[in-house]
Amino acid sequence: MAELPSPTEFRCGHVAIVGRPNVGKSTLLNRLVGEKVSITSKKAQTTRHRVTGILTDADAQFIFVDTPGFQTQHRSRLNERMNRAVTQSLADVDAVVLVIEAGRTVPADRAVIALLPARAGVVVALNKVDDLPDKSALLPQMAELATLREFSAIVPVSAENGLAVEHLVAEVRRMLPVSPPLFGADEITDRDERFLAAELVREKIFRLLGEEVPYATTVVIEGFKLDGELRRIQATVYVERDNQRAILIGAGGGKMKEIAASARVDMERLFGGKVFLEIWVRVKKGWADSEASLKRLGY
């Protein structure tokens, strides 16, 4: 474990990353940490769990918590649990990063703002600023945001390419309490490799398939064995219907082979070693709306 800096005037705290679905929260977390600890895709509702990413520098440790996007669609018990994860995260943090798409503030953004605790220090990250053709659109957006509540700062950023992310970190640093670090300097997440492996498989499903099937899937790691430098991982993908299973597997098993190969590449990069990955697809009808199934599947 790398040596930690002296705790004298060292700052450490928990920072929730919140926002409506698909504004780039997970991309921002990965940019801050420097590794893929939270899965990303262009589809909404990708993140389902609280995922912690840890950034430690010379005088501060940031414990970022990536939360699910607050859900207003796909009503189910799964989404109720995801919304609960957002509100619970907000109750336990020292600061909040609110991610909003640069150039437009929509009703769903205002709904998230209404959830923020009055006492919380909040920095707004206006994300995807590099995609904004007319940067002057930021000025009325920033003026409108300032009328909704008092923010510590409003910072236009690009999580995708890192633009102004250091400025965002500097603004958050000022809100952290003086405290010794809670994690080792070389730790980047509190999630174990089993969790990360399951999430990477689920990410590839989101990226490589259409709208309906990814939302109806979840991934469980049935076996995880370290054999020297080789990790042997067995995963099961659960879907709700037989036709979804057929789509996931693909003709001659081709789609699942593509998903597994892509997930394995990311696992080997993140874990720093070779991975042997096996994936099965099984049908569990109604899992997303069953309390018993959600509990068994880790939600």
Residue, then its C-alpha position, 0 to 999 in steps of 0.5 A: m500500500a502506498e504511503l499516505p501524506s501527513p494528516t496535518e490539515f489534510r482534508c477528507g470527505h464523502v462527495a455525492i455525484v448526483g443528477r438525472p439519468n444520462v448526464g455523465k455522472s459515471t463518466l465524471l467519476n471515472r475521470l476523477v479517479g483515473e480508472k473505470v470503477s463505474i460503468t457507462s453507456k449512452k443509455a439512461q439508467t445504467t448505474r443501479h448501485r452506489v459506486t464509490g471512487i476514491l481520489t487521493d492527492a497530496d493534501a486531500q482524499f475525495i470519496f466520490v459516490d456515484t449514484p443512480g440517476f433519479q428515476t421517473q420512468h420504468r416504474s418498478r421495485l428496482n427503481e424504488r430501490m435506486n431512488r432510495a440509494v440517491t436520497q440515502s447518499l445525500a444524507d451522509v455526505d460532506a459535499v455534493v457535485l450536481v451534474i447537469e447537461a451544459g446549455r439546458t436545465v430541464p424539469a428533471d434537473r430541477a426535481v433533483i435540485a429539490l431533493l438536495p439537503a438545504r445544509a449541503g454544499v453543492v458544486v454544479a458541474l455543467n457537463k458536456v460543454d465541449d458538445l455545446p455549439d454556442k458557449s454563450a448559452l451557458l450564461p443564462q443557464m448559470a443565471e437561472l441556476a443561481t435563482l434555484r438555490e445557493f451553489s458553492a460554484i458552477v463549473p462548466v466541464s467535460a467529463e469525456n475529455g477532462l476539460a476543467v475537471e481540475h477546477l471542479v476538484a479544487e472547488v470541492r476540496r474547499m468543502l471537505p472537512v479537515s480529517p485524516p484519510l479513510f482509505g489507502a493512497d493507492e485505493i480507487t474504490d471500496r467495491d471488490e473485484r466480483f462487483l466490478a466484474a459483474e458491472l463490466v459485463r452489464e456495461k457491455i450488454f448496455r453498449l452492444l444491445g438495444e433499449e429493452v433488453p439491457y434494462a431487463t438484465t442483471v448480472v451475478i458472479e457465480g464463481f471468482k477464483l484466483d489461479g496464480e495471476l489468472r482470474r477464473i470468473q463465471a457469470t450469469v446474466y438474468v433476463e425476464r423473457d425467453n426472447q430476451r435470452a435469444i437476443l443476448i445469445g445471438a446467432g450461434g452464440g455470437k452476440m454473447k461471445e462479443i459481450a464476453a470478449s469486450a468485458r474480458v479486455d476491460m477486466e484485464r486492464l482494471f485487475g492487472g492480470k489475465v481473465f478467463l470468463e464464462i457467461w451463461v444466460r438464464v430467464k428469471k421472470g419478473w425479477a425487477d419487480s420482485e422483492a425476493s429476487l432483488k434481495r437475492l440478486g444484490y439490490 
